[in-house]
Amino acid sequence: MKHFVRPGIRLASLLGGVVVLAALVVGGYFWWSETQPVKYTRSLEKVTIGVEKSFLPAAVWVAENKGYFEEERLNLTIKEFDSGKASLIAMLNGEGIDISAAAPTPIMFSSFVREDFFIISTFAYAYEDIKVIANKDSGINNAEDLKGKKIGTLMGSTGQFFTETFLIHNSISPSDVEVVNIAPTDLPEALKNGHIDAQVIWEPHGTTARDLLGDKAIRLPSGKVYKTTFNFLTMKNFANENPEILERFLRGINKATDFLNNNKEESQKIIANRLNLIKEVVALHWDDFTFNLSLDQTFFINIESEARWAIRNELTDKTKVPNYLEYIYIDALESVKPEAVTIIR
């Protein structure tokens, strides 16, 4: 006996199946989209960063090479400077720099005369980046021999603070030496030509000086008297108007620091190519550096110590240490890597 299904029932069943299938497809899409990383669909936003051409901005060089800024929808232009001090000044002077990178000393000096900039994150530090390199022809074989000699460094930079710290650590009065203000790229040649007897400088200029002097070069042990940090800065109005850009920038840098810490060989090749060095030179100094995003209490302790030093030595007409909490922009790093924010507020 044949069973017949009325056309209306068959149509209803068919429609019901379509509805169920559609629901599964739509639901599956929303589940899939929720599990995917956020991608920015807008066009790339233009940002200009100023950095010195050295080892410390390694995360910038890696992020540039690996395309991490593009992944965060940023069209990043990198402007190179002789020093972090120069990049910071360019930003403060409105020379088209949105983000700069500098060590604490130029930040400290700027904080005595400006209140319109933020520190957004530390991204690298080292105890052995700054080096004291002397010319043996000047009769220098140890730190004590620096008395009565000329020491070249960039005034207003970390080199200036380090020089005095190094001298005091070695029981030498700063008044017993002559400190000469020389640009970092000119220091190696000045040391070779005898215009100065020793230099306080960071890499790769330290390696350049030793290459120029050959056997006449001597590096004086620093005893890890100073922790150099490298920090990103921006103007307060840029931070207030572009919080998302700063988050995306730090997210790209965070990817780069992870790469630096997990891919040593390739990272060294990237840095060597970017700085026009042989890889062996980069490898020689690699373990001197730590690459990581942070905003910690150590930074405050160090920059406040430098501010007191500047006041004590009358390098500023100010008599009060600035409140550096007012110079910190926490939101970007807190969004990208909240565990890295450990400052006491």
The 8 nearest C-alpha neighbors of each residue, nearest first, counted from 0:
[[1, 2, 3, 4, 5, 6, 9, 8],
 [2, 0, 3, 4, 5, 6, 9, 8],
 [3, 1, 0, 4, 5, 6, 9, 8],
 [2, 4, 5, 1, 6, 0, 9, 8],
 [5, 3, 6, 2, 8, 9, 7, 1],
 [4, 6, 7, 8, 3, 9, 10, 2],
 [7, 5, 9, 8, 10, 4, 11, 3],
 [8, 6, 10, 9, 5, 11, 4, 12],
 [7, 9, 11, 10, 6, 5, 12, 4],
 [8, 10, 6, 12, 7, 11, 13, 5],
 [11, 9, 13, 7, 12, 8, 14, 6],
 [10, 12, 8, 14, 13, 9, 15, 7],
 [13, 11, 15, 9, 10, 14, 8, 16],
 [12, 14, 10, 16, 15, 11, 9, 17],
 [15, 13, 17, 11, 16, 12, 10, 18],
 [16, 14, 12, 18, 13, 17, 11, 19],
 [15, 17, 19, 13, 14, 18, 20, 12],
 [16, 18, 14, 20, 15, 19, 21, 13],
 [17, 19, 21, 15, 16, 20, 22, 14],
 [20, 18, 22, 16, 21, 17, 15, 23],
 [21, 19, 17, 23, 22, 18, 16, 24],
 [22, 20, 24, 18, 23, 19, 17, 25],
 [21, 23, 19, 25, 20, 24, 26, 18],
 [22, 24, 20, 26, 21, 25, 27, 19],
 [23, 25, 21, 27, 22, 26, 28, 20],
 [26, 24, 28, 22, 27, 23, 21, 29],
 [25, 27, 23, 29, 28, 24, 22, 30],
 [26, 28, 30, 24, 25, 29, 23, 31],
 [29, 27, 31, 25, 30, 26, 32, 24],
 [28, 30, 32, 26, 31, 27, 33, 25],
 [29, 31, 27, 33, 28, 32, 26, 34],
 [32, 30, 28, 34, 29, 33, 27, 35],
 [31, 33, 29, 35, 34, 30, 28, 36],
 [32, 34, 30, 31, 35, 29, 36, 28],
 [33, 35, 31, 32, 30, 36, 29, 37],
 [34, 36, 32, 33, 37, 31, 38, 30],
 [37, 35, 38, 34, 33, 32, 39, 31],
 [36, 38, 35, 39, 33, 32, 34, 40],
 [39, 37, 40, 36, 71, 70, 72, 35],
 [38, 40, 41, 72, 37, 71, 42, 70],
 [39, 41, 38, 42, 72, 43, 37, 71],
 [42, 40, 39, 43, 72, 44, 38, 73],
 [41, 43, 44, 40, 72, 39, 73, 74],
 [42, 44, 72, 73, 74, 45, 41, 69],
 [45, 43, 73, 74, 42, 72, 46, 75],
 [44, 46, 74, 75, 73, 43, 47, 76],
 [45, 47, 75, 74, 76, 97, 44, 48],
 [48, 46, 76, 97, 96, 75, 77, 98],
 [47, 49, 98, 77, 99, 96, 97, 78],
 [48, 50, 99, 78, 86, 79, 77, 96],
 [51, 49, 79, 100, 80, 86, 99, 83],
 [50, 52, 80, 82, 81, 83, 79, 53],
 [51, 53, 79, 80, 50, 81, 274, 54],
 [52, 54, 55, 51, 203, 202, 56, 274],
 [53, 55, 57, 56, 202, 203, 52, 270],
 [54, 56, 57, 53, 123, 229, 124, 288],
 [57, 55, 59, 58, 54, 53, 60, 50],
 [58, 56, 60, 59, 55, 54, 61, 270],
 [59, 57, 61, 255, 56, 60, 256, 252],
 [60, 58, 62, 57, 56, 61, 63, 252],
 [59, 61, 57, 63, 58, 62, 64, 270],
 [60, 62, 64, 58, 63, 59, 255, 65],
 [63, 61, 67, 255, 59, 65, 64, 60],
 [62, 64, 60, 61, 66, 65, 59, 67],
 [63, 65, 61, 62, 66, 60, 269, 67],
 [66, 64, 62, 67, 63, 61, 255, 68],
 [67, 65, 69, 63, 68, 64, 62, 70],
 [68, 66, 62, 251, 70, 69, 65, 71],
 [69, 67, 71, 73, 251, 70, 66, 62],
 [68, 70, 72, 73, 71, 66, 67, 74],
 [71, 69, 67, 68, 72, 66, 73, 251],
 [70, 72, 68, 69, 247, 73, 251, 67],
 [73, 71, 43, 69, 70, 39, 68, 44],
 [74, 72, 43, 44, 69, 68, 71, 75],
 [73, 75, 45, 43, 44, 46, 69, 76],
 [74, 76, 46, 73, 47, 45, 77, 68],
 [75, 77, 47, 46, 48, 78, 74, 45],
 [78, 76, 48, 47, 49, 75, 79, 50],
 [79, 77, 49, 48, 50, 76, 80, 47],
 [78, 80, 50, 51, 49, 52, 77, 81],
 [81, 79, 51, 82, 50, 86, 85, 52],
 [82, 80, 51, 183, 52, 184, 85, 79],
 [83, 81, 51, 84, 85, 80, 86, 183],
 [82, 84, 101, 86, 51, 85, 100, 50],
 [83, 85, 87, 82, 105, 86, 101, 156],
 [86, 84, 88, 82, 83, 87, 89, 80],
 [87, 85, 83, 89, 49, 88, 84, 99],
 [86, 88, 90, 84, 89, 85, 99, 83],
 [89, 87, 91, 85, 90, 86, 92, 84],
 [90, 88, 86, 92, 94, 87, 91, 85],
 [89, 91, 96, 87, 93, 88, 92, 94],
 [92, 90, 88, 93, 89, 87, 234, 94],
 [93, 91, 89, 90, 94, 88, 87, 95],
 [92, 94, 90, 91, 95, 89, 96, 88],
 [95, 93, 89, 92, 96, 90, 91, 88],
 [94, 96, 93, 97, 90, 47, 89, 92],
 [95, 97, 90, 47, 48, 98, 94, 49],
 [98, 96, 47, 48, 233, 46, 95, 90],
 [99, 97, 48, 233, 232, 96, 49, 47],
 [100, 98, 49, 232, 87, 48, 231, 86],
 [101, 99, 231, 230, 50, 83, 232, 229],
 [100, 102, 83, 230, 229, 84, 87, 103],
 [101, 103, 229, 228, 104, 230, 157, 83],
 [104, 102, 106, 302, 105, 107, 101, 228],
 [103, 105, 157, 107, 106, 156, 102, 108],
 [106, 104, 108, 156, 107, 84, 103, 155],
 [107, 105, 103, 109, 104, 108, 110, 102],
 [106, 108, 104, 110, 105, 109, 103, 306],
 [107, 109, 105, 110, 106, 111, 104, 155],
 [110, 108, 106, 111, 107, 112, 113, 105],
 [109, 111, 107, 113, 112, 108, 106, 114],
 [110, 112, 109, 108, 113, 317, 107, 321],
 [111, 113, 110, 109, 114, 108, 317, 315],
 [114, 112, 110, 109, 115, 111, 116, 91],
 [113, 115, 116, 110, 112, 326, 111, 325],
 [116, 114, 235, 113, 234, 117, 236, 326],
 [117, 115, 234, 235, 233, 114, 326, 232],
 [118, 116, 326, 327, 233, 232, 235, 328],
 [117, 119, 232, 327, 326, 120, 231, 328],
 [118, 120, 328, 232, 231, 117, 327, 329],
 [121, 119, 231, 230, 294, 293, 118, 122],
 [120, 122, 230, 293, 292, 229, 294, 123],
 [121, 123, 292, 291, 230, 290, 229, 120],
 [124, 122, 290, 229, 289, 291, 228, 121],
 [123, 125, 228, 227, 289, 288, 229, 290],
 [124, 126, 288, 227, 127, 287, 128, 226],
 [125, 127, 226, 223, 225, 128, 227, 287],
 [126, 128, 129, 125, 287, 223, 130, 221],
 [127, 129, 201, 125, 126, 202, 130, 287],
 [130, 128, 201, 200, 127, 199, 131, 202],
 [131, 129, 200, 199, 201, 132, 128, 205],
 [130, 132, 199, 219, 198, 218, 133, 200],
 [133, 131, 218, 198, 197, 217, 130, 219],
 [134, 132, 197, 217, 216, 196, 198, 135],
 [133, 135, 216, 136, 137, 215, 196, 197],
 [134, 136, 139, 215, 137, 138, 216, 133],
 [135, 137, 134, 138, 215, 139, 196, 193],
 [138, 136, 135, 139, 134, 196, 133, 193],
 [139, 137, 135, 136, 140, 144, 134, 196],
 [140, 138, 135, 144, 137, 141, 134, 133],
 [139, 141, 135, 138, 144, 217, 142, 219],
 [140, 142, 143, 144, 139, 219, 145, 220],
 [141, 143, 144, 145, 219, 169, 140, 139],
 [144, 142, 145, 141, 146, 171, 169, 170],
 [143, 145, 139, 142, 146, 141, 140, 138],
 [146, 144, 148, 143, 142, 147, 139, 176],
 [147, 145, 175, 144, 148, 176, 143, 171],
 [146, 148, 176, 175, 145, 149, 177, 144],
 [147, 149, 145, 176, 146, 196, 177, 150],
 [150, 148, 177, 195, 196, 178, 176, 151],
 [151, 149, 197, 178, 198, 195, 179, 196],
 [150, 152, 198, 179, 178, 181, 180, 195],
 [153, 151, 199, 180, 181, 158, 198, 154],
 [152, 154, 180, 181, 182, 156, 158, 155],
 [155, 153, 159, 180, 156, 152, 158, 181],
 [154, 156, 105, 159, 153, 104, 157, 108],
 [157, 155, 158, 105, 154, 104, 159, 153],
 [156, 158, 104, 160, 159, 161, 102, 103],
 [157, 159, 161, 156, 160, 152, 199, 162],
 [158, 160, 162, 154, 157, 161, 156, 155],
 [161, 159, 157, 162, 163, 158, 164, 104],
 [160, 162, 164, 158, 159, 163, 165, 157],
 [163, 161, 165, 159, 160, 164, 158, 166],
 [162, 164, 166, 165, 161, 160, 173, 167],
 [163, 165, 161, 167, 162, 166, 168, 160],
 [166, 164, 168, 162, 163, 167, 161, 169],
 [167, 165, 171, 163, 169, 168, 164, 162],
 [166, 168, 170, 169, 171, 164, 165, 163],
 [167, 169, 165, 166, 170, 164, 171, 224],
 [168, 170, 166, 167, 171, 165, 142, 143],
 [171, 169, 167, 168, 166, 172, 143, 165],
 [172, 170, 166, 167, 169, 173, 175, 146],
 [171, 173, 174, 175, 167, 166, 170, 176],
 [174, 172, 175, 176, 163, 171, 166, 167],
 [173, 175, 172, 176, 177, 171, 147, 146],
 [174, 176, 173, 146, 172, 147, 171, 177],
 [177, 175, 147, 148, 174, 146, 173, 149],
 [176, 178, 149, 150, 148, 179, 175, 147],
 [177, 179, 150, 151, 149, 176, 180, 152],
 [180, 178, 151, 150, 181, 152, 177, 149],
 [179, 181, 153, 154, 152, 151, 178, 182],
 [182, 180, 153, 152, 151, 186, 179, 183],
 [181, 183, 185, 153, 184, 186, 180, 152],
 [184, 182, 186, 185, 81, 181, 153, 200],
 [183, 185, 182, 186, 81, 204, 187, 188],
 [186, 184, 182, 183, 188, 187, 189, 181],
 [185, 187, 189, 183, 188, 184, 190, 181],
 [188, 186, 208, 190, 189, 185, 191, 207],
 [187, 189, 191, 190, 186, 185, 192, 208],
 [190, 188, 186, 194, 192, 187, 191, 195],
 [189, 191, 187, 195, 193, 188, 192, 194],
 [190, 192, 188, 189, 193, 212, 187, 211],
 [193, 191, 189, 190, 194, 188, 195, 187],
 [194, 192, 195, 190, 191, 189, 196, 137],
 [195, 193, 189, 192, 190, 196, 191, 149],
 [194, 196, 149, 193, 190, 197, 150, 189],
 [197, 195, 149, 134, 137, 133, 150, 148],
 [198, 196, 133, 150, 132, 195, 134, 151],
 [197, 199, 151, 150, 132, 131, 152, 200],
 [200, 198, 131, 152, 130, 158, 151, 132],
 [199, 201, 129, 130, 205, 198, 158, 152],
 [202, 200, 129, 128, 205, 204, 130, 203],
 [203, 201, 204, 205, 53, 128, 54, 206],
 [202, 204, 206, 205, 53, 201, 207, 54],
 [205, 203, 202, 207, 206, 201, 208, 200],
 [206, 204, 202, 208, 207, 203, 201, 200],
 [205, 207, 209, 204, 208, 203, 210, 202],
 [208, 206, 204, 210, 205, 209, 211, 187],
 [209, 207, 187, 211, 205, 210, 206, 212],
 [210, 208, 206, 212, 211, 216, 207, 213],
 [209, 211, 207, 213, 208, 212, 206, 216],
 [212, 210, 208, 209, 213, 207, 191, 187],
 [213, 211, 209, 215, 216, 210, 191, 208],
 [212, 214, 210, 215, 209, 211, 216, 208],
 [215, 213, 216, 212, 217, 209, 135, 210],
 [214, 216, 135, 212, 213, 134, 136, 217],
 [217, 215, 134, 212, 209, 214, 133, 213],
 [218, 216, 133, 132, 219, 134, 135, 215],
 [217, 219, 132, 131, 133, 220, 216, 130],
 [218, 220, 131, 132, 141, 221, 217, 142],
 [221, 219, 222, 218, 131, 130, 142, 223],
 [222, 220, 223, 224, 219, 165, 130, 131],
 [221, 223, 224, 220, 165, 225, 168, 127],
 [224, 222, 221, 126, 225, 127, 226, 220],
 [225, 223, 222, 221, 165, 164, 226, 168],
 [224, 226, 223, 126, 227, 161, 164, 127],
 [227, 225, 126, 125, 228, 124, 224, 223],
 [228, 226, 125, 124, 126, 225, 102, 229],
 [229, 227, 124, 102, 123, 226, 230, 125],
 [230, 228, 102, 123, 101, 121, 122, 124],
 [229, 231, 121, 100, 101, 120, 122, 102],
 [230, 232, 100, 120, 119, 99, 118, 121],
 [233, 231, 118, 99, 117, 98, 119, 100],
 [232, 234, 98, 117, 116, 97, 235, 99],
 [233, 235, 116, 237, 236, 117, 115, 238],
 [236, 234, 116, 238, 237, 115, 117, 239],
 [235, 237, 239, 238, 234, 240, 115, 116],
 [238, 236, 240, 234, 235, 239, 241, 233],
 [239, 237, 235, 241, 242, 236, 240, 234],
 [238, 240, 236, 237, 241, 242, 235, 234],
 [239, 241, 237, 238, 236, 242, 235, 243],
 [240, 242, 238, 244, 243, 237, 239, 245],
 [243, 241, 245, 238, 244, 239, 240, 246],
 [244, 242, 246, 245, 241, 247, 331, 248],
 [243, 245, 247, 241, 246, 242, 248, 73],
 [246, 244, 248, 242, 243, 247, 331, 249],
 [247, 245, 331, 243, 249, 244, 248, 250],
 [246, 248, 250, 244, 245, 249, 71, 243],
 [247, 249, 245, 251, 250, 246, 244, 252],
 [250, 248, 252, 246, 251, 247, 253, 245],
 [249, 251, 247, 253, 248, 252, 335, 246],
 [250, 252, 67, 254, 248, 249, 68, 253],
 [253, 251, 249, 255, 254, 250, 58, 62],
 [254, 252, 250, 256, 255, 251, 249, 257],
 [255, 253, 257, 251, 252, 256, 258, 250],
 [254, 256, 252, 258, 62, 58, 253, 257],
 [257, 255, 259, 253, 258, 254, 290, 58],
 [258, 256, 254, 260, 255, 259, 261, 253],
 [257, 259, 255, 261, 256, 260, 262, 254],
 [260, 258, 256, 257, 262, 261, 266, 263],
 [259, 261, 257, 258, 262, 256, 263, 290],
 [260, 262, 258, 259, 263, 257, 256, 266],
 [263, 261, 259, 258, 265, 264, 266, 260],
 [262, 264, 266, 265, 259, 261, 267, 260],
 [265, 263, 267, 266, 262, 268, 282, 269],
 [264, 266, 268, 267, 263, 262, 269, 259],
 [267, 265, 269, 263, 268, 264, 259, 262],
 [266, 268, 270, 264, 265, 269, 271, 281],
 [267, 269, 271, 265, 266, 270, 278, 272],
 [268, 270, 266, 272, 267, 271, 273, 265],
 [271, 269, 273, 267, 272, 268, 274, 266],
 [272, 270, 276, 268, 278, 274, 273, 269],
 [271, 273, 275, 269, 270, 274, 268, 276],
 [272, 274, 270, 271, 275, 269, 60, 276],
 [273, 275, 271, 276, 272, 270, 52, 53],
 [276, 274, 272, 273, 271, 277, 270, 278],
 [277, 275, 271, 274, 278, 272, 280, 281],
 [276, 278, 279, 280, 271, 275, 281, 272],
 [277, 279, 271, 281, 280, 268, 282, 267],
 [278, 280, 282, 281, 277, 283, 276, 271],
 [281, 279, 283, 278, 282, 277, 276, 284],
 [280, 282, 278, 283, 279, 284, 285, 267],
 [281, 283, 285, 279, 280, 284, 278, 267],
 [284, 282, 280, 281, 285, 279, 286, 278],
 [285, 283, 282, 281, 287, 286, 280, 288],
 [286, 284, 282, 287, 283, 281, 288, 267],
 [285, 287, 288, 284, 289, 283, 282, 125],
 [288, 286, 285, 284, 125, 127, 128, 126],
 [289, 287, 125, 286, 124, 285, 290, 123],
 [288, 290, 124, 123, 125, 291, 287, 286],
 [291, 289, 123, 256, 122, 288, 124, 292],
 [290, 292, 122, 123, 256, 293, 289, 253],
 [291, 293, 122, 121, 120, 339, 253, 290],
 [294, 292, 339, 121, 120, 340, 295, 291],
 [293, 295, 340, 120, 121, 341, 342, 339],
 [296, 294, 342, 341, 297, 298, 293, 340],
 [295, 297, 342, 299, 298, 300, 341, 343],
 [298, 296, 300, 299, 295, 301, 342, 294],
 [297, 299, 301, 296, 300, 295, 302, 294],
 [300, 298, 296, 302, 297, 301, 303, 323],
 [299, 301, 297, 303, 298, 302, 304, 296],
 [302, 300, 304, 298, 299, 303, 297, 305],
 [301, 303, 305, 304, 299, 300, 103, 306],
 [304, 302, 306, 305, 300, 301, 299, 307],
 [305, 303, 301, 307, 302, 306, 300, 308],
 [304, 306, 308, 302, 303, 307, 309, 301],
 [305, 307, 303, 309, 308, 304, 320, 107],
 [306, 308, 310, 304, 305, 309, 311, 303],
 [309, 307, 305, 311, 306, 310, 312, 304],
 [308, 310, 314, 306, 312, 307, 311, 313],
 [311, 309, 313, 307, 312, 308, 315, 318],
 [312, 310, 308, 309, 313, 307, 314, 318],
 [311, 313, 309, 310, 314, 308, 315, 307],
 [314, 312, 310, 315, 311, 309, 316, 317],
 [315, 313, 309, 312, 310, 316, 311, 308],
 [316, 314, 313, 317, 310, 309, 111, 108],
 [315, 317, 313, 318, 314, 310, 111, 309],
 [318, 316, 315, 319, 310, 111, 320, 313],
 [317, 319, 310, 316, 320, 315, 311, 307],
 [320, 318, 317, 321, 310, 307, 306, 111],
 [319, 321, 306, 307, 322, 303, 318, 317],
 [322, 320, 323, 319, 110, 111, 306, 303],
 [323, 321, 324, 325, 320, 326, 303, 319],
 [322, 324, 326, 325, 321, 327, 299, 303],
 [323, 325, 326, 327, 322, 344, 299, 328],
 [324, 326, 323, 327, 322, 117, 328, 114],
 [327, 325, 117, 323, 324, 118, 116, 328],
 [326, 328, 118, 117, 324, 325, 329, 119],
 [329, 327, 119, 117, 330, 118, 326, 331],
 [328, 330, 331, 332, 333, 327, 119, 340],
 [329, 331, 333, 332, 328, 334, 242, 246],
 [332, 330, 246, 334, 333, 329, 245, 335],
 [333, 331, 335, 334, 336, 330, 329, 337],
 [334, 332, 337, 330, 336, 331, 335, 329],
 [333, 335, 331, 332, 336, 337, 330, 246],
 [336, 334, 332, 333, 250, 337, 331, 246],
 [335, 337, 333, 332, 338, 339, 334, 340],
 [338, 336, 333, 339, 340, 334, 335, 332],
 [337, 339, 340, 336, 341, 333, 293, 332],
 [340, 338, 293, 337, 336, 341, 294, 292],
 [341, 339, 294, 338, 337, 293, 342, 295],
 [342, 340, 295, 339, 294, 343, 296, 338],
 [343, 341, 295, 296, 340, 294, 344, 299],
 [342, 344, 341, 296, 295, 340, 324, 299],
 [343, 342, 324, 341, 296, 340, 327, 325]]
